[in-house]
Amino acid sequence: MISCGKVQTNKEGKVDLFYVYLKCRECGSKFTKAGKYYYCNNYARTCSCTKHSTNRENLIKYIERELKAKHIKYDELNRQVLFEYIKDIAISENSVVKINYKSRK
């Protein structure tokens, strides 16, 4: 879990691919990872939002399709690709995903 001033990492000490990119479309909270799923942080901590989640592998496939549709070329989906093109990824109830892209000059 995330604690004050610390970044959530996996067993190898790497930052999760979607850390800081996923947000709830309903309450604006960030998403937290538990196993293969991401959950609304507000729901996970206080149940003050609806219960919704998204599967990591399905999310990766969706984002890869969307980037390809926008003709964005990259070798593999990683944090650098997300940083370069994506502002945030909003997830709502029923796992509806909306990618907000950074404006390109």
JOCORNOR-V992146 format. One record per pair of residues at least 4 apart in sequence whose ideal C-beta (glycine too) atoms are under 7 Angstrom apart, sorted by the first residue. I is the first residue (numbers start at 1). J is the second residue. Records with the same first field share a line. If there is no record, write none. Layout:
# JOCORNOR-V992146
I = J, J
This chain:
# JOCORNOR-V992146
1 = 8
2 = 6, 8
7 = 15, 19
8 = 16, 19
9 = 13, 14, 15
10 = 14, 16
15 = 19, 79
16 = 33
17 = 78, 79
18 = 22, 38, 89
20 = 30
21 = 82, 86, 88, 89
22 = 30, 31, 38, 89, 91
23 = 28, 29, 30, 31, 88, 90
24 = 28, 29, 31, 40, 42, 49, 91
25 = 90, 91, 92, 98
26 = 49, 50, 92, 93
27 = 40, 42, 49
29 = 40, 41, 42, 49
30 = 41
31 = 38, 39, 40, 41, 91
32 = 38, 39, 41, 44
33 = 38
34 = 39
36 = 55, 56, 57
37 = 53, 54, 55, 56
38 = 53, 54, 56
39 = 43, 44, 53
40 = 44, 49, 52
41 = 45
42 = 46, 48, 49
43 = 47, 49, 50, 51
50 = 93
52 = 91, 92, 93, 95
54 = 58, 59, 91, 95, 97
55 = 59
56 = 60
57 = 61
58 = 62
59 = 63, 97
60 = 64, 77
61 = 65
62 = 66, 97
63 = 67, 77, 99
64 = 68, 77
65 = 69
66 = 70, 99
67 = 72, 85
72 = 85
74 = 81
77 = 81
79 = 83
80 = 84
81 = 85
82 = 86
85 = 101, 102
86 = 99, 101, 102
87 = 100, 101, 102
88 = 100
89 = 97, 99
90 = 98, 100
91 = 95, 97
92 = 96
